[in-house]
Amino acid sequence: MHTNYNLPENITAILNKNQRENDDSFQELIREGGYVPPHIELLIDAISALSMGKNILLKGPTGAGKTKFAETLSNLFHQPMFSVNCSVDLDAESLMGFKTLTYEAEKQRIEFVPGPVTSAMNGGTFLYIDEINMAKPETLPLINGVLDYRRTITNPFTNEIITAKNGFNVIAAINEGYVGTVPLNEALKNRFIVIDVPYIEGEQLKNLIQTNTQLTNEKTIDLFVTLSTDLIRAVSQGKLSEDAASIRALLDACDLSVIIPPKRAILRSIVDKLEEEREQEFVKNLTDTLF
């Protein structure tokens, strides 16, 4: 989806200068984009940092649009983007690649299949690391050299020293305070420019619902915008967990409400995802006041 951001002339010039050109490789990995920033400064700052070869860390609540933000940057720079989804099971093979047996002219040989880190470095593309604070602390130091000025890494499986090509950048995202996450150590955090990504609200959220869901009834859209505002306020007051205010979940509810009643759409998309009965009842009560 194309979005006109009305960026300042100097930022547009920076984008034009740094866009990938005359390269058809990995075209399928150039993402669609369509992120709507609460403040245009978020996009300006991210573009500025990436154009200078700096890594960016998108920090914010779940469902605030961090992945869509990263995909939009891929789209704006015309840059393919490889992805890593972190978990406690993330290991060197998941990052770097692995060796496998292949056959050539009936002869067996060992071949290295590159992972997202090596592919992005060799291709000079973006690398997106989602939920980076879900990875085990001993795993991520493997790529410290990738994230600093050296832009190099020694492949532990081939002993090859890989130096990233021009255009390579790392975009990472974190949800802080979730079960299974660990605080980023200072050595890792200092390798990023941090951008706080808040929820979108008000007129921007209304536009997002109109352009990203099948819901067209303006009165119902306004009610969903009001519900989102109430949920975000309740999260900020500590009455609800961040999951309750997920914009992604709200958009799902909007889509479902085209076919089923809004209350049931909210139940399926938001309420039933919450762990605590107290929170479920709170959201149900909010819903009853609006729909």
C-alpha positions in Angstrom: 0.0 0.0 0.0 1.4 3.4 -1.0 1.2 6.1 1.6 2.0 9.8 0.9 4.0 11.0 3.9 4.7 14.5 2.7 8.2 14.2 3.9 10.5 17.3 4.1 12.5 18.0 0.9 15.8 17.2 2.5 14.5 13.8 3.8 13.0 13.0 0.4 16.4 13.8 -1.1 18.1 11.5 1.4 15.7 8.7 0.4 16.3 9.2 -3.3 20.0 9.1 -2.8 20.0 5.9 -0.7 17.3 3.9 -2.5 18.5 0.6 -4.0 18.7 0.9 -7.8 19.4 -1.4 -10.8 19.3 -4.6 -8.8 16.5 -7.2 -9.3 17.8 -9.6 -6.6 15.5 -10.4 -3.7 12.7 -8.2 -5.1 10.2 -10.4 -3.4 11.6 -9.3 0.0 10.8 -5.6 -0.6 7.9 -5.2 1.8 4.6 -3.5 1.1 4.7 -0.8 3.8 1.8 1.3 4.8 2.7 2.2 8.4 1.0 5.3 9.7 3.2 7.0 12.2 1.6 8.9 15.1 4.3 11.6 14.5 6.1 12.1 11.2 9.3 12.7 13.2 9.4 8.9 13.9 9.7 8.2 10.2 12.1 11.1 9.6 14.4 10.0 12.4 14.4 6.4 11.2 15.2 7.4 7.6 18.0 9.7 8.8 19.6 7.0 10.9 19.5 4.3 8.3 20.8 6.6 5.6 23.9 7.2 7.8 24.4 3.4 8.2 23.2 3.3 11.7 21.1 0.4 13.2 17.7 1.3 14.7 15.8 -0.3 17.6 12.0 0.0 17.5 10.7 -0.1 21.1 7.1 -0.1 22.0 4.0 -2.1 23.1 2.7 -5.1 21.2 0.5 -4.3 18.3 1.8 -0.7 17.9 3.0 -1.4 14.4 6.7 -2.0 14.8 6.9 -4.7 12.2 4.8 -2.6 9.8 7.2 0.3 10.5 10.2 -1.8 9.5 8.4 -3.0 6.4 7.6 0.6 5.4 11.3 1.5 5.7 12.1 -1.5 3.4 9.5 -0.1 1.0 10.7 3.5 1.1 14.4 2.6 0.6 13.4 -0.1 -2.1 15.5 -2.4 0.1 14.8 -6.2 0.4 14.6 -7.2 4.1 15.5 -10.6 5.5 13.9 -11.4 8.9 14.9 -13.2 12.1 12.2 -14.0 14.7 13.9 -14.4 18.0 13.1 -17.0 20.6 14.9 -19.0 23.3 15.6 -21.6 20.6 17.5 -19.1 18.4 20.9 -20.5 17.7 23.9 -19.8 15.4 22.4 -21.8 12.6 19.2 -19.8 12.7 21.2 -16.6 12.2 24.1 -17.7 10.0 22.9 -20.8 8.1 23.8 -24.5 8.1 25.6 -27.2 6.2 23.8 -29.8 4.3 24.6 -32.8 2.0 23.8 -32.3 -1.7 24.5 -34.3 -4.8 26.2 -33.1 -8.0 26.7 -35.6 -10.9 25.9 -38.4 -8.4 28.7 -37.2 -6.2 28.0 -36.2 -2.6 29.2 -32.9 -1.4 28.7 -30.5 1.6 26.9 -27.2 0.8 26.4 -24.3 3.1 22.9 -22.8 3.1 23.1 -19.1 4.1 20.9 -17.8 6.9 19.3 -14.4 7.1 22.3 -12.6 8.6 24.8 -13.9 6.0 22.2 -13.4 3.2 21.5 -9.8 4.2 25.3 -9.0 4.6 26.2 -10.5 1.2 23.2 -8.9 -0.5 23.6 -5.5 1.0 20.0 -5.5 2.3 18.1 -4.7 5.4 18.0 -7.3 8.3 15.0 -7.2 10.6 15.4 -8.8 14.0 12.0 -9.1 15.7 11.7 -9.4 19.5 15.4 -9.3 19.9 15.1 -9.4 23.7 13.6 -12.9 23.4 16.9 -14.4 22.4 19.2 -16.1 24.9 21.9 -13.6 26.1 24.7 -15.9 24.9 23.3 -16.0 21.3 23.3 -12.4 20.2 26.9 -11.5 21.0 27.7 -13.6 17.9 26.6 -10.7 15.8 28.1 -7.8 17.8 30.6 -7.2 15.0 27.8 -7.0 12.5 26.2 -4.2 14.5 29.2 -1.9 14.9 31.5 0.0 12.6 33.3 -3.2 11.5 30.2 -4.7 9.8 32.0 -8.0 9.7 31.5 -11.5 11.1 33.3 -14.8 11.0 31.0 -17.6 9.9 31.5 -20.3 12.6 30.5 -23.0 10.1 32.8 -22.1 7.2 35.5 -19.8 8.9 34.8 -17.3 6.2 35.1 -13.6 7.2 32.0 -11.8 5.8 32.0 -8.1 5.4 28.6 -6.5 4.7 28.0 -4.8 1.4 26.8 -1.2 1.1 23.1 -0.9 1.9 23.2 -3.4 4.8 21.4 -2.1 7.9 19.8 -3.7 10.9 16.4 -2.9 12.2 15.4 -4.6 15.5 12.3 -4.5 17.6 11.5 -5.2 21.2 8.5 -5.5 23.5 9.8 -4.7 27.0 8.6 -6.4 30.1 7.1 -9.5 28.6 7.5 -13.0 30.0 10.5 -14.7 28.4 12.3 -11.4 27.6 15.6 -10.3 29.0 17.0 -6.8 29.2 19.4 -5.9 26.4 23.0 -5.6 27.7 24.6 -2.2 27.3 27.1 -3.4 24.6 24.2 -4.5 22.4 21.9 -1.5 23.2 24.7 1.0 22.4 24.8 -0.3 18.9 21.4 1.0 18.1 19.5 4.3 17.7 16.4 3.8 19.8 13.0 4.9 18.4 10.0 4.7 20.7 6.9 3.6 18.8 3.6 4.5 20.5 0.1 3.4 19.6 -1.7 5.5 17.0 -4.9 7.2 18.1 -7.7 9.5 17.0 -8.0 10.6 13.4 -5.0 8.6 12.3 -6.5 5.4 13.7 -9.7 6.2 11.9 -7.8 6.6 8.6 -6.0 3.3 9.3 -9.2 1.4 9.9 -10.7 2.9 6.7 -7.7 1.9 4.6 -6.7 -1.4 6.2 -10.0 -3.1 7.0 -13.3 -3.9 5.2 -15.3 -1.8 7.7 -16.9 1.2 6.0 -19.7 2.2 8.4 -18.4 5.5 9.8 -20.4 5.4 13.0 -19.0 1.9 13.8 -15.5 3.1 12.9 -15.8 6.0 15.3 -16.9 3.6 18.1 -13.9 1.4 17.5 -11.6 4.5 17.7 -13.3 5.5 21.0 -12.8 1.9 22.3 -9.1 2.0 21.4 -8.7 5.3 23.2 -10.3 3.8 26.3 -8.2 0.7 26.1 -4.9 2.6 25.7 -5.9 4.8 28.7 -6.6 1.7 30.8 -3.2 0.3 29.9 -1.4 3.5 30.9 -3.2 3.4 34.2 -2.2 -0.2 34.8 -5.7 -1.6 34.6 -5.0 -3.7 31.5 -2.0 -5.5 29.9 -0.7 -4.1 26.7 -2.3 -7.0 24.7 -5.7 -5.4 25.3 -4.7 -2.2 23.3 -3.1 -3.9 20.4 -3.9 -2.0 17.2 -3.5 -5.2 15.2 -6.2 -6.9 17.3 -8.5 -3.9 16.9 -8.1 -4.0 13.1 -9.0 -7.7 13.3 -12.2 -6.9 15.3 -13.1 -4.2 12.7 -12.8 -6.7 9.9 -14.9 -9.3 11.7 -17.6 -6.8 12.6 -18.4 -6.5 8.9 -20.0 -10.0 9.2 -20.6 -10.7 12.9 -21.9 -8.3 15.6 -19.1 -5.9 16.9 -19.4 -7.2 20.5 -18.6 -10.7 19.3 -15.9 -9.5 17.0 -14.2 -7.8 20.0 -14.7 -10.9 22.1 -12.9 -13.1 19.5 -10.1 -10.6 18.6 -9.4 -8.9 21.9 -11.1 -10.3 25.0 -10.4 -14.0 24.6 -6.7 -13.3 24.2 -6.4 -11.8 27.7 -5.3 -14.2 30.4 -6.9 -12.6 33.5 -10.7 -12.9 34.0 -10.6 -9.4 35.6 -9.2 -7.9 32.4 -11.7 -9.8 30.2 -14.6 -8.4 32.2 -13.1 -4.9 32.1 -13.0 -4.9 28.3 -16.5 -6.5 28.1 -17.8 -3.6 30.2 -16.1 -1.0 28.0 -17.6 -2.7 24.9 -21.1 -2.8 26.4 -21.0 1.0 26.9 -20.2 1.6 23.3 -21.9 -1.1 21.2 
